[in-house]
Amino acid sequence: MEFLQNADPFVKGLWYITLPASLIFLIQTVMTFAGSDASDGLDADFDGDVSHTDGPFQLFSFRNLIHFLLGFGWTGLGFYELISNRFVLIIVATLAGLALVGVFFFIIKQLQKLNQNNVMRLENAVGKTAEVYLTIPAQQGGHGKVHVSVQNTLRELNAVTQQATPIPTGAVVKVTATLPNDTLVVELC
């Protein structure tokens, strides 16, 4: 640490920001990959269905502060010799810190898109067309089967019809409703 004793006070300040931020960043990274620090301060204990909501991006979090300080400190140190005007250097370093937080935000949003809820909701089939796989008896006299794409997955589901005639295999039908026992109500298109 002898180089800090003879350094300009501005450079000392940048090193005092950058070294702890870098150390904390490394610790956070190791803890995240180890699985012990993935919540970014979002610890909660509650019951409820939050599958249809996106958690808000926490702009003012400890993790984002560390990202900002990393960008600010390393940019300030890297451009110290190139940019002689301290005010301009601080502006450039601040923009770099904000850019690093923005990159982190973008990466998190992209990772959140990978999160899928694979629970099939039968009501998503209403209005879709399907192909009859096994003949559907007339007037709900029994179950047939249809192939229908629900939530981007081809499913084979039970189906009934209220029509007076049976619907043969290979016919194209439209899903009009669902029944409580995971059965679709269909009619010819």
N, C-alpha and C positions, 0 to 999 in steps of 0.2 A: 504494500500500500504506500510505498515511498513515492510513487509517481503522483499521488494525490496531495502530498505535502507541498510540492512546488508548483502545483497546477493553479490556473486562474480560478478564482472563486466561482465563476459561472460554470466552468467545467466540473469543479468539485460538486456543485449542486446537481448537475446532470448525472454524475456518477452515483451520488447518494440517492437519486431517484431510480436510476436504472438497475443497479445491482440488487436491491431488495425486491424490486418488481420482477426481475428475471428469476430470482430464487423462488419467490412465491408462485410465479407462473409454472416453473418446473415442478414444484410440489403439487400444484393443482392438476397439472397434466398427468403426473404419475397416479395421483389419487383417482382421477377420472377414469383412466384406463384400468385401474384396479377395481373400479366399481363402487368406491366409497364416497365419491363427491360428485354425483351427476345431477343434483337437484338445483344448484345455484341458489340455495336459500329458500327453496319452495317446499319446506317440510310442513305437512299438514296431515291431520287424521280426521277424515270425514267419509260418509257414505253418500253416494250419489252417482248419477250417470253424467259424466263430463266428456263423453266420447264425441260429441258433436261440437265441441268448442276448442278453440286454440288458446293455449295459455298465453298471456300477454308477455311480450318481450320486456324484460326488466332493464330499462336504460340505466338506472342508477343502482347497480349492483356491485359487489366487491370484485367479481370476476371482470366486469367491464372496466372498472377503475384500473385494475392490473393491466388489461389490454391497452387502455389509453396510455398509462404510464410507460409501458414497453415501447409503444410506437413513438411517444413523445421523447423519451430518454435516448433511445438508440438513434433516432433521426437527428436529434440535437447533437449527439456526439459524432455521428457520421458526417454531418455537414458543418461542423464547427470551423474547420479549416477553410471550407469552400465559401461560406457565407459570412462575411465580416460584420455585417449589420446585425446586432443581437435581436432587435425587434423583428426583423424579417426572419431570422432563424427561429425565434419563438413561434411566429405565425406558421412557418413550414412544419415545425415539430408538432404543433397543435393539430394541424390538418392531418398529419400522418397518424397521430394518435386517434383522431376521430375516424379516419379511414380504416384503421385496424379494428375498431369497434364495429364499424359498418360491415367489414368483411366477416367478422365473427357472427353478426346478425344474419347475414346472407347464408352462411354455412349452416347455422341452426335452422333457419327456415327451410333449407333444402333437405336437411335431415328429418325435419318434422313431416315432410311430404312422404317419406319412406314408411312412416308409421301407418299401418292399416288396421282397420277393424274388420275382421273377416266374419263377423256374426251376420248370418243371412237374415235379412228382414223381408219376409214374404210379401209385405205390402208394396215393396219396390217392383214386384212383377206386374202389378195392375197397370193395364194399358199397353203392355208388351205383346208382341206376337210370339207364338210358340208353334212347334211342330208336334203333331200327335204321334206318339211312339206306340202306345197300345190303345186300341179302339175304346172310345168313351161311350158307355151306354147312355141311351136317351133318358131324359127326365130324371136325372140323378138316380138312375136305377143301379148304379155301381160306379166304381172308380176305373178310370183309364189312366194313362200316363202321357205326359208331354215333356218335351225338351224345350227349356226356356232359358234365356240368358238373363241372370239376375246378378247385379253388382259385378258385371264383367266376368261372370263365371257361368258356364253352361250347366244347368241343373236338370235332373230328371225328377219331376214332381207328380204327385197324384192330381187328377183333374176330374171334374164332373161337369155336366152341362144340363141346362134346363130346356134345351131344344127337344122337339118331338121325335127327331130321328137321331140315331147314333152317329158319332163322328168317326170316320174310318182312319186307320193308320196312314200317316203321310199328309193328312190335311193340315192346312195352316189355320190356326185359331187365334183369337184375341182374348187375353185375360181380362175379365170384367170385375172380378171380386176375389176375395179370399175367405176361406172358412176357418174356424178355430182349430181344426185338426190338421193344419198344414196342407190343405187341399185348395186347389185353384178352381174357380168357376170360369168356364171358357165358352165362347161361341164362335161359330164359323166367321171368317173374315169376309 
